[in-house]
Amino acid sequence: MISENTTLKEEFQIFYKEHPTKNFEDLVEKFAIFGGVGWGDIDTSKPLYELIEKLILKDYNYIRNDVSDITGGAPLYHALLSAIAMGDGKTHSSYKRAKLEKEVGDKAVTELAQRGIIRVQKPKKEFTSWKDNEKLDNKLYFTVPFLRFWFAFVSPLFKGIRDGDFSEVKKRWQNREAEFTNLIFTQLSHELIKDVFTKEDPIVEISSYWDKDVEFNIFAKTKSGRTIIGSTKYTNAKVKKSELTRLQELAKKANIDADVFVIVSKKGFSSELKALKGENLRLFTIKNFAKLVE
């Protein structure tokens, strides 16, 4: 594993150096599976599932031992990590999926965070009209992309894999591939936005945003005090003007006075939306991720 002090951007840069390409869509998809581990022998011309089977599933016993060394191997930890990997990452839903009481879950989260396997993100409170006694879940994120893949598609299905039957993994992967990659796409979008704003007005904080009514992928504050709201769209369709309208409505609902809206798209934008691009609307595509590896 790459050092636990390495940032996601640094992990992405390392992965790019090992597997240089101009196809950033392909790079992101493979990084979502193999990122953070230092695989030196990935043939990026091969289809994704073929690589999963060859490099991970057929080497299951060896990798399982390495993962157990990192996690401590406790079944409770593995149940929670799979719940985080398969769900929305919020503490309540993760504990429920893992069948853990809150006290047990909280203790496990503290220990897994201390091991550098996950990081905890707290919700932003200052812009919402919450009641003082209202509590929102923290969100839990893997620090290494590969571990998220392992606990989503390998660890929960280990019996079949151990016996050489990979059919369940293939089926789950085919059903959840785009949804799974979306989180890494969002996290790399945060890194891109930090880079883009570095010279004009540096980002002092960036994360996703959620309260009891509203959720969006990008919330950032700049050094000068500007608020940035945004979304990431990892789909095969161009993003339309309706996405900007949706973001504006969400910001209003959350009582956030947004200065800049940002949208990051896998496949680009409609002509109508591109015509609105300017100081208050910034549009980026996956091709802009090239800036992260310059």
N, C-alpha and C positions, 0 to 999 in steps of 0.2 A: 504494500500500500504506500501511496505518496504520503509524506508527512502530514499529520493532522493539523499543522499550522498553515498549510497551503490553502490559499483561497480558491474559490470555484474558477475565477478567471485564470489563475495560475495553472490549475488542473487542465483547463481548456487549452491553454497555450502549450503545455507539455504534450497533450494529446495531439494537437495540430503538428507540433514538431516531429512527433513519431509517425504521423500519418498525414503529411501535407496534401491538400487538395483545394481546388477552387469551388468545389460543390459543398457549400456550407450546410445545405439541407441534409445531405448524407453524413456530413461530419457530426452535426448535432445529434442525429438519430443514433449514431454509433457511440458517441460520447455519453449519451443517456444510459447506455448499457455497460460500456467498458471504461468509462471515465474514472480517474482517480486511482488506478491500480498499476499503471505502467506496463500495459501489454505491448510487447515489442513486435509481435508476429501476427498482427491482424491484417489480412488481405482485404483492404477496403473495397475492392472491386466485387467481392462476393456478396450475395444477398444476406440480409441481416439474420434471418432465422438460421440459415446455414452456419453462420459464424457462432451463433448462440449454441447450437448443438455441438459443433466441433470443439469450441474452446471452453465452454462452461459445462454443458450437460455430460459430455463424455469424460470430463475431468472432475466430476462431481465430488468424489471421495477426497481427493487431494485438496480441492478448494474449500470443502466443508470444514476440514481440519483447520485451515488458515482462518476462516471466518469465526469458528468457535474460539480460537485463541484471542481474537479481537473482542468478541462479545462476552467472553466468559462461559459461553455455552449453556447458560441457564434457559430451560424451556420457557419460563415466564418472559424473559427478555426477547426470545425469538417470536413468541406470540405477539408481543407488543410491537416489535419491529415490523412484522408482517402486516399488522393492523395499520400502522402508519403508512407503509408502502402502498397498501391497497386502497386506502381511504383518502379523506381530505386533509389528514394530518392534525386535525383539531383534537385536543386532549379528550374531551368527552366521548366523541365518536370512536376514537382509537381505543379507549379503555373498554367501551361497550363491545366493540368488535373482538377484542382480546379476552373478554369476560373477566375483567379486572376491577376490583373495587378502587375508588378514587385514591385512597391512601396508599394502596399497593402500587397503583399506576404512577402516582407522583414520585414515590421512592425510586421506582425503576427508571423513570425519566431522568431524575437527578444522577443516578449511577451511569446511565448510558451517555448522558451529556458529559460527565466527567471523563468517560473513556474516549470522548471525541467522536462518537458514532453519530450522534444527533445534536442539533442545536435547537434552542427554544426561542420562539419569537412571540413577544407579548403584543396584544392588540393596542391600537392607538386610541386613546380615550378623549383627547382634548377637543375633538371636533363634533362629538356626538351629544345628543341630548339624553344620555343615560341617566337613570336614577342612581343615586349614590350606592345603593346596595346591589345594583345589577352587576353580575359577573359574566365575563365572556371568556371562552376558552383561549388558552395559548395555542400556537401552532408548532408542530414538530417537523423538522426537516433533517434529512440525511446529509452528512457532510461530504459523503463520497457517492457519486452516481451509481457505481457498481453495486454497492451494498443495498441501495434501494431496489435495484433490479433483482438482486438475489432474494431479498425478502418478499418481493411481490410475486416472482414467478418460479423460484427454485425451492426455497425452504418450505413453503406450504405444501408442495407437491413431491416431497423428497422420496416417498415410498416408490412411486412409479419410476422416478429417475434412477434410484438405487438399483431397481430391477431391470433397467435398460429400456423402459417404456416412456417415451417422451411425448406421447400424444396429448396428454393433458396440458403440458407446458405449451405446446404448439397452438392448441385451441385457445388457451387463455391469452397468449401473446397476440394472436390474430384478432381477437375481440377487443383488446385494450391498447394496441400499439400506439395509435395517435394520441389517445388520452394520456398514456404514460409519458410520452415525450414532451407533452405540453408543459409540464412543470419545469424541466430543465430549460426549455425555450424561454419561459418566463424569467427564471433566475439569470440566464445569460442576458436577457433583455435589460435587467436591472444593471448589470455590469456595463452594457453598451451605453445606457443613459448616463451613468456616472462618467464614462469616458467622453461622451459628446459634450456634456456641460462643464467639463473640467476648466476650460479656458474662459468661457463666457460668464459662468456663475456656478461655481462648484456645488455639487450635491453634498449635503451634510448628513442626510439620512434617506434611505430608500428601502421599501419593503412592499408586501401586499397589504391590503386594507380589508378589514371586516368589522362589522358590528352586527347587532341582531337583525337588521333589515337589509343591509347593503354589503356587497363584496366586490372588489375589483383588484386587478393584478398588480397595478403600479400606484404607489403613493410615495411622493418624494418632496423634500424641502431643500431649497437652495440656500447658499450662504447669504444672499440678499433678502431671504425671507419669502421667496416665491413658492407657491404650492403647485406641484405637478400631479395630475391624475391621469391614469392611462390603462390600456388593456393590451393583451397579447393574444393573437389569433393564429393558432397552429392548425389551420384548415387548408384545404385545397381550393378554396374560393377566394376571390378578391374581396377585400373589406369595403363595405359601402358606407355612405353618409349616415345611415341609420345607426351605425356603431358610435359615431360622435354624439348623436342625439341621445343615445342610451347613456353614455358616460356623463353628459351634461345633466341628465335627469337624476342619475345616481349621486352625483356630487351635491346636487340641490337637496336630495332626500337625506344625505348625511350631514347637511349643514356645512359643507366644505366650499369655500370660495376659491375655486381653482383658477390659477393664472395661466397655466399651460396644460394642454391636453396632448398626450402622446399615445400613438398606436403603433405597435410592432406586429407586422404581418408576415406569415410564411410566403404568401403568394401575391402580395402587392395590394393595390387599391383601385377603386373605380375612378373614372375620370372626374366625376362629380366631387368626390372626396379630395382628390389631388388638387383640384382647383381652389380648395379652401386652405391649403397648406400655407403656413406663415409663422410668425413669431409666437402665436398662441396655439398653433396646431402643428405638431412635429410628427412626421410619418417616417417609419423605418421598415426595412424588410430584412430577411435573414441574410441577404448579401452584405448588409452593413456589419455583420459579425466579423467580417474581415478586419475591421478596426481593432477588435479584441486581440488579434494575434500579430499585429504589426510590430 
